């Protein structure tokens, strides 16, 4: 699954730290990401890798 920025469409993303209200959303698969190109933070569906 490729995650792209919802603002600029860029693919250079990193997962952001979850805020307090985002912990329950992560149980549903919604994770915070930040685009390194336009610096926008957003939530996207993604599988979490337990490594």
C-alpha positions as CSV (number, residue, x, y, z in Angstrom):
1,X,0.0,0.0,0.0
2,X,1.5,3.3,-1.1
3,X,0.6,6.3,1.0
4,X,0.7,9.7,-0.8
5,X,0.2,13.2,0.6
6,X,-3.4,14.4,0.4
7,X,-2.2,17.9,-0.2
8,X,0.6,17.8,-2.8
9,X,0.5,14.1,-3.9
10,X,4.1,13.6,-2.8
11,X,5.4,10.3,-1.6
12,X,8.1,11.4,0.8
13,X,6.2,10.9,4.1
14,X,7.0,10.0,7.7
15,X,4.7,8.8,10.3
16,X,4.1,11.4,13.0
17,X,3.6,10.9,16.7
18,X,0.1,10.3,17.7
19,X,-1.7,12.9,19.8
20,X,-3.9,11.9,22.7
21,X,-7.2,11.8,20.6
22,X,-5.5,9.8,17.8
23,X,-4.8,6.7,19.9
24,X,-8.3,5.3,19.4
25,X,-8.2,6.1,15.7
26,X,-5.1,4.0,15.3
27,X,-7.1,0.9,16.4
28,X,-9.2,1.5,13.3
29,X,-6.1,1.8,11.1
30,X,-5.9,5.6,10.9
31,X,-2.4,6.8,11.4
32,X,-0.9,10.3,11.4
33,X,1.6,11.1,8.6
34,X,3.6,14.3,7.7
35,X,4.7,15.1,4.2
36,X,8.3,16.1,4.0
37,X,7.7,18.1,0.8
38,X,4.9,20.4,1.9
39,X,5.0,19.8,5.7
40,X,1.3,19.0,6.0
41,X,0.1,16.6,8.7
42,X,-2.9,14.3,7.9
43,X,-4.4,10.9,8.8
44,X,-4.4,8.0,6.4
45,X,-5.3,4.3,6.6
46,X,-2.2,2.2,6.9
47,X,-1.1,-1.1,8.4
48,X,1.1,-0.8,11.4
49,X,4.3,-2.9,11.2
50,X,5.2,-4.5,14.5
51,X,9.0,-4.8,14.3
